[in-house]
Amino acid sequence: MKENFDIIIIGAGPAGSSCALAFRNCGYQVALIDKNIFPRHKTCGDAIPGNTFKALNYLDPKIALQIRKASTKQEITKAAFFNYKGQKTTVNWSLYAHNLERSIFDNQLLEITKEIENITFFEGQKVLTVKNQNEQVSCILNSGLELTGKILIACDGANSSIKKSLFSATSFREDNSYFAVSRYYEGLEHLVKNQNEVYHVKKYPVGYFWIFPLGKGKANVGFGLLPNRKQPKHVNEAFSDIIENDPIISPLFKNAKPLNRTTGAKLPLGGTKSPMSGERFMLCGDAASLVDPISGVGMDTAIWSGIFAAECALNCFKKNEFNADIMGQYDSKIHAFLTKKLKRNLLALKLFAKYPRAIHFVLSISSWYQKRFANN
């Protein structure tokens, strides 16, 4: 069986859904594919930063407003950063932001996508093979269905099989990644409902520990660790060790109860100019390695990349050209709009990884200045 489309998008997370929404009412037929059944769990800190809503507002102010109205959200106005002595520095957000479980957020965005007439969603369908030949791209699904199109946009995550297939002769720098784990807890009695918490842990100085409130006594708790030969290879073990033994963090969990098992994910960091497109295809979101190296956030960059990919695709259809050169306009847009900041943050991250005590020093100085200013 075969079905013909103009655009094929693989992956229905924030990058894929926002990309599909950018094609709304354009006259082209869009296939959106995801191997999962939604809503589905996604390992993440569940922080939806202000720049995410800026991107959604660019896409459509009505969509941004609809996402902001999620009934289970926890609005966040500030973040508290703690050094390993427990000294705090508080930063107030200038943009609207909220915390929301990714299973809810992603499904919320996808439900809006499903309402668009020219988008067909293939749910629970795994892409087995991808071919780019004879002036079209095609993919075979596990159901046996073959989909064809003029352009393929891969939004299938950090371990993108589509990237590996389309860039079979290209080497990607996997060293610019780190691993994070998270788990839901209830009973953290110290929480400030509109405040995210980030901790610098003395025993694991090239990592960061977070506690993000989700409302109703629930919180997303996690730990991210950079690859480092002096650090443990198993982030999950470090995460448990911190909760059980860290002198600052462990007392916070005295009456806390875990709600699920610990899950993990690779975070492919942005800041390099690895290729993100070729003849008839583009990569978006984590597949394009666009996670911010400092914050670990990839939500806003994923949505921006999906929007930019759609804009590039529409230009290709307008000119009826789909070669690597014209698709390269997408890379140029990403590099101009996103890569500069990501590169700066990647350099800062490498510096902190080499001199991890610098983080403690910066947080200590910041805490001292805030206390002095408050006292005056």
C-alpha positions in Angstrom: 0.0 0.0 0.0 1.2 3.5 -0.8 0.0 7.0 0.1 1.4 10.2 -1.4 2.1 13.4 0.4 4.0 16.6 -0.1 5.8 16.6 3.2 6.6 13.8 5.6 7.5 14.7 9.3 8.9 11.9 11.5 8.4 12.5 15.2 5.4 14.3 16.8 7.1 15.9 19.8 7.4 19.7 20.0 9.6 20.0 17.0 7.4 17.8 14.8 4.1 19.2 15.9 5.2 22.8 15.6 6.6 22.1 12.2 3.3 20.5 11.1 1.4 23.4 12.5 3.5 25.8 10.4 2.1 24.1 7.3 -1.5 24.7 8.4 -3.8 25.8 5.6 -0.9 26.0 3.1 -2.5 23.7 0.6 0.2 20.9 0.9 -0.6 17.5 2.3 1.5 16.6 5.4 2.1 13.2 7.0 3.1 13.3 10.7 4.4 10.0 12.0 5.2 8.9 15.5 6.1 5.4 16.9 4.4 6.2 20.2 0.8 6.3 21.3 0.1 9.7 22.9 0.1 10.8 25.6 3.4 9.2 26.3 6.1 9.7 29.0 9.1 11.8 28.0 12.2 12.1 30.3 12.6 15.8 30.9 12.7 18.4 33.7 9.2 19.5 32.6 10.2 23.2 32.7 8.6 25.0 29.8 10.8 28.2 29.5 9.7 31.6 28.4 11.4 31.4 25.0 9.1 28.4 24.2 6.1 30.7 24.4 7.9 33.3 22.3 8.3 30.7 19.6 4.7 29.6 19.8 3.6 33.2 19.7 5.6 33.6 16.5 3.9 30.5 15.1 0.4 31.7 16.1 -0.6 33.8 19.2 -3.8 31.8 19.5 -1.8 28.6 19.9 0.5 30.2 22.5 -2.5 31.3 24.5 -4.1 27.9 24.3 -0.9 26.2 25.6 -0.6 28.7 28.4 -4.1 27.8 29.6 -3.2 24.2 30.6 -5.2 23.5 33.7 -2.4 21.5 35.5 0.4 23.9 34.9 2.6 25.4 37.7 3.5 29.0 36.8 7.2 29.7 37.5 8.5 33.2 38.1 12.0 32.6 39.5 14.9 30.1 40.0 17.0 29.5 43.0 20.6 28.3 42.4 22.4 26.7 45.4 26.2 26.2 45.8 27.3 23.0 47.6 27.2 24.9 50.9 23.6 25.6 50.4 24.0 29.4 49.8 21.3 30.6 47.4 21.2 33.0 44.5 17.7 33.9 43.1 17.0 34.9 39.5 13.6 36.3 38.6 12.2 35.4 35.1 11.3 38.3 32.8 9.2 36.1 30.6 6.1 34.0 31.4 7.1 30.3 32.0 5.5 27.3 33.6 6.2 23.7 34.6 4.1 21.0 33.1 4.6 17.3 32.6 5.9 16.7 29.1 3.3 13.9 28.5 0.7 16.6 28.9 2.4 19.4 27.1 3.4 17.3 24.1 -0.1 15.8 23.8 -1.7 19.3 24.2 0.4 20.6 21.2 -0.3 17.4 19.2 -4.1 17.7 19.8 -4.0 21.2 18.2 -2.1 19.7 15.3 -4.7 16.9 14.8 -7.4 19.5 14.1 -5.6 20.8 11.0 -7.3 19.5 7.9 -4.2 19.0 5.7 -2.3 17.0 8.3 -2.6 13.2 8.6 -1.3 11.7 11.8 0.1 8.2 11.8 0.1 7.2 15.5 2.0 4.2 16.8 3.7 3.7 13.5 7.4 3.0 13.4 9.5 4.0 10.4 11.5 1.0 9.3 13.3 2.3 6.2 13.8 5.6 4.5 14.8 6.1 0.9 15.8 9.3 -0.9 15.7 8.7 -4.6 13.9 9.2 -7.9 13.0 12.8 -7.0 11.1 11.8 -3.9 11.6 10.5 -0.4 9.7 7.5 0.9 9.5 5.6 4.2 8.1 2.2 5.0 6.1 1.9 8.2 5.9 -1.2 10.4 2.3 -1.6 9.2 3.6 -2.2 5.7 2.3 1.2 4.4 4.7 3.2 2.2 4.5 7.0 2.4 6.1 9.2 -0.3 6.7 13.0 -0.4 8.9 15.7 -1.8 10.5 16.6 1.5 11.2 14.7 4.7 11.7 16.4 8.1 13.2 14.3 10.8 12.2 15.2 14.4 12.7 11.8 15.9 14.9 12.8 18.8 18.4 12.4 20.2 18.9 8.9 18.9 17.5 9.7 15.5 17.6 6.7 13.2 16.6 8.9 10.3 19.7 11.1 10.8 21.9 7.9 10.8 20.2 6.7 7.6 20.4 10.0 5.7 23.8 11.0 6.9 25.4 7.5 6.6 28.7 9.0 5.4 28.8 11.9 7.9 30.5 11.8 11.3 28.6 13.5 14.1 30.4 14.6 17.3 28.7 12.5 20.0 31.1 13.9 22.6 28.9 17.0 22.8 26.2 15.2 24.8 25.5 14.5 28.4 23.0 12.3 30.1 20.3 13.2 32.6 17.8 11.2 34.7 14.6 12.3 36.4 11.9 11.0 38.7 8.6 12.3 40.1 8.3 12.8 43.9 5.6 14.0 46.3 6.0 15.2 49.9 8.8 17.7 49.4 7.7 20.0 52.1 10.2 22.8 51.4 8.9 23.7 47.9 8.1 27.2 46.8 5.4 26.7 44.2 6.6 29.4 41.7 10.3 28.7 42.1 12.6 26.1 40.3 15.6 24.9 42.2 19.1 24.0 40.8 21.9 22.6 43.0 25.6 22.4 42.5 26.7 19.1 44.1 30.2 19.0 45.6 30.7 15.2 45.0 29.7 15.6 41.4 30.9 19.1 40.4 30.4 18.7 36.6 26.7 17.9 37.1 23.6 19.7 38.3 20.6 18.6 40.4 17.2 20.1 40.0 13.8 20.2 41.8 11.0 21.6 39.7 7.5 21.9 41.3 4.5 20.7 39.4 1.8 21.8 41.8 -0.3 19.8 44.2 2.7 18.6 46.1 4.4 17.0 43.1 7.8 17.7 41.7 10.1 16.7 38.9 13.5 15.8 40.4 16.5 15.1 38.3 20.3 15.1 37.7 22.4 15.8 34.7 26.1 14.8 34.4 28.7 15.7 31.8 30.9 13.0 30.4 34.1 13.0 32.6 36.6 10.3 33.4 36.7 11.4 37.0 32.9 11.0 37.4 30.8 7.8 37.7 29.6 6.5 34.3 26.1 5.7 35.7 24.2 8.9 36.3 21.4 6.9 37.9 23.7 5.8 40.7 24.9 9.3 41.3 21.3 10.5 41.4 20.4 8.0 44.1 23.6 8.8 46.0 22.8 12.5 46.1 19.2 12.0 47.4 20.4 9.5 50.1 23.7 11.2 51.2 24.2 14.8 50.1 24.2 17.0 53.2 22.3 19.8 51.6 19.8 17.8 49.4 19.2 14.6 51.3 17.3 16.2 54.2 14.8 17.7 51.8 13.7 14.1 50.9 13.1 13.0 54.5 9.3 12.7 53.9 9.3 12.5 50.1 7.9 9.6 48.2 8.9 8.6 44.6 6.0 8.2 42.2 7.7 6.3 39.4 10.9 4.7 38.4 13.9 6.8 37.4 14.2 7.3 33.6 17.0 8.8 31.6 17.7 10.5 28.3 20.7 11.8 26.3 20.9 15.5 25.7 22.6 16.3 22.4 24.2 19.7 22.9 24.1 22.5 20.3 26.8 25.0 19.5 28.6 23.3 16.6 27.9 23.6 12.9 27.2 20.0 12.1 25.1 19.6 8.9 21.3 19.6 9.5 20.0 19.2 6.0 20.6 17.6 2.6 18.8 17.0 -0.6 15.1 16.8 0.3 15.5 16.5 4.0 16.1 18.5 7.2 16.7 17.6 10.9 14.9 19.4 13.8 15.1 19.5 17.6 17.2 16.9 19.3 17.9 15.2 16.0 19.7 18.3 15.0 21.5 18.6 18.4 20.0 21.9 19.6 19.9 21.5 23.4 21.3 24.5 25.3 24.5 23.4 26.9 24.1 25.5 30.1 20.4 25.2 30.9 19.9 21.7 29.3 16.7 23.0 27.7 15.8 22.0 24.2 12.1 22.9 24.0 12.3 26.4 22.6 15.1 25.5 20.1 13.1 22.4 19.0 10.0 24.6 18.2 12.0 27.3 16.4 13.8 24.6 14.3 10.4 23.1 13.4 9.1 26.5 12.3 12.3 27.3 10.3 12.2 23.9 8.6 8.6 24.6 7.5 9.5 28.0 6.1 12.4 26.6 4.2 10.2 23.8 2.8 7.6 26.3 1.6 10.4 28.2 -0.2 11.5 25.0 -1.8 8.0 24.3 -3.1 7.7 27.8 -4.4 10.9 27.5 -6.4 10.3 23.7 -7.1 13.9 23.0 -6.1 14.9 20.5 -3.4 18.6 20.2 -3.8 21.1 20.3 -1.0 22.1 23.9 -1.7 18.6 25.3 -1.3 17.9 23.1 1.7 21.0 24.6 3.2 19.1 27.8 3.8 17.7 26.0 6.8 21.1 25.4 8.2 22.0 29.1 7.7 18.8 30.2 9.5 19.5 27.9 12.4 23.1 29.1 12.7 22.1 32.8 12.5 19.3 32.6 15.0 20.3 29.8 17.4 23.9 28.6 17.1 25.7 31.7 18.2 24.2 31.6 21.7 24.5 27.8 21.9 28.2 28.0 20.9 28.9 30.6 23.6 27.2 28.4 26.2 29.0 25.3 24.9 32.3 27.1 25.5 31.2 28.1 29.0 30.1 24.5 29.7 33.5 23.2 28.7 35.2 25.8 30.9 33.1 24.8 33.9 33.7 21.1 33.1 37.5 21.8 33.2 37.3 24.0 36.3 34.1 22.8 38.1 34.9 24.7 41.3 34.4 27.9 39.3 30.6 27.2 39.5 30.8 27.1 43.3 32.8 30.3 43.3 30.4 32.2 41.0 27.4 31.1 43.0 29.1 32.0 46.3 29.9 35.5 45.1 26.3 36.0 43.7 24.8 34.8 47.0 27.0 37.3 48.9 26.1 40.2 46.7 22.3 39.4 46.9 22.4 39.2 50.7 24.4 42.5 50.9 22.0 44.3 48.6 19.0 42.9 50.5 20.5 44.1 53.8 21.1 47.6 52.4 
